[in-house]
Amino acid sequence: MRQLEPVEYVAHRNLGFDLLTDGHLLEGFQQLEWRLQCPSYLAAEGIPTLPVPRWDGSKLDGKTVLLWAEQGYGDNIQFIRYAPLVVERGGLVVIACPPVLGRLFKTVSGVSRIYTTPEDLSGASYDYHASILSLPYFFGTTLETIPEGPYLLSPMELSVCLKATAGLKVGLVWAGNPEHANDQRRSLSLAYLLPLLQLPGVSWYSLQVGPATREIIQLGLARLIQDLNPQLHDFADTADAISRLDLVITVDTAVAHLAGAMGKPVWIMLPSEADWRWLESRTDSPWYPSARLFRQSWSGNWISVVKAVGKALTELRGATSTLAETLSVPVLPCAS
């Protein structure tokens, strides 16, 4: 591939997203590979020049492949599922990723080592490298050949203290990274979710991180939802919390991918113009069989989404619990 000018890269990217949204994964991922031929994209993403050849998906015969993280946390959580397939092609897999993903990615089958700092990586030895986001292309992914999960686990040690409750235990995320280009469409105010928080027989745990956590106090909702943010230092902590919940309800964030990657039931609230990975008009996801999708009927219409989630939650609560009220008991001690 020759080097692309930014306008050419954008054209390939947009075509790729359109193809992926329509379910043409093989062709869509092929278009997205052009990003790695655009110098301005590489510079913006901070992608380093590495001293070994780029892996092309061929047999490895015992060689070591460095898989490096690119773009958002959710993207890498979605596509790390391919690491065991690299091992099946005869490779020894090591991963370079941000520290917040390090402990979580240690639970991926077949991964030999994790590097989370440039200093650690500078002394590493490997034969090839590849972006985690290129793996779906290398493996010729179609809707029918998406690798099945679960493929991520909670760490062995318990790190997050939850209040022990009866009834449904539901984790909640209502806002993504405010620096994300589409965050205004995918995030909502916690105030929209008040009808859900008031449902009897449900205990709520906030998996939200970042500035949006302030809404719990600002809206006077601390009695209705336990804020786990102070305990969530990385995605392994979040996985620990998710493993002890019955359900996760979230907007389109990395937590949606994490819950799906763990095989946890996850309900994802989506804008009318959702990201490509959720495809068109579906209420399920071939990427995450445990996911259920709730879409806006038109742009900005979160009220209808919340009503649909509330109805589904009431039905689920009735099917799994005879409680009319949520009963709280003292905080469980953390594991030492």
Order of alpha helices (4+ residues) and beta strands (2+ residues): alpha-alpha-alpha-beta-alpha-alpha-beta-alpha-beta-alpha-beta-alpha-beta-beta-alpha-alpha-beta-alpha-beta-alpha-beta-alpha-beta-beta-alpha-beta
